[in-house]
Amino acid sequence: MELAKAIENRRSIRKYKDLPVTEEQVREILCAASLAPSWTNSQPSRYYVAMGEARNAVAEMLPDFNKNNVKNAPVLIVTTVVRGTSGYNKDGTARTHLDDGFLHFDNGLRVQNICLKALDMGLGSLIMGVYDEKAIRKYFEIPETQEIVCVLSIGYPDIEPAAKPRLSVDELTVFKK
């Protein structure tokens, strides 16, 4: 798929067909995620993939509206970041005024790659920011050195949502010459 077309056509999918996604497909998607840039190549993102019975268990850790949104999605991916890795000097001092905030920027780049690669493979995705953080952390035994950022669903779309209105470039941008 052409990049411009992928960027224009990517949508949040809230209804999936009851079709499987293979581990190989997930690995291909996560490989694309790993190609995103990060602060000094710190690569702070980590992934916890739930498929099969694990997927059902993790879906129970979502609020009802998201459980409904991902009803038939066969894959849920939890993204985390390793604290203190992005935006820092090697001695642990902050190098940017954002402190740990740059971790989220780096993770966002990787999540965008996940969504675009999924689309390129004929799959859909949904990025979710509301979940039971403590339950997910316990289920996957995620160490305290990592912060959970989001949960993504991956599967074959059963809907084709229309594009929502976007602000224009002029509404978003200040040009100074």
Sequence and secondary structure as in RCSB ss.txt:
>XXXX:A:sequence
MELAKAIENRRSIRKYKDLPVTEEQVREILCAASLAPSWTNSQPSRYYVAMGEARNAVAEMLPDFNKNNVKNAPV
LIVTTVVRGTSGYNKDGTARTHLDDGFLHFDNGLRVQNICLKALDMGLGSLIMGVYDEKAIRKYFEIPETQEIVC
VLSIGYPDIEPAAKPRLSVDELTVFKK
>XXXX:A:secstr
  HHHHHHH  B   B S    HHHHHHHHHHHHTS  GGG   EEEEEEETHHHHHHHTTS HHHHHHTTT  E
EEEEEEETTSSSB TTS BSSTTTTHHHHHHHHHHHHHHHHHHHHTT EEEEE  S HHHHHHHHT  TTEEEEE
EEEEE BS          HHHH     
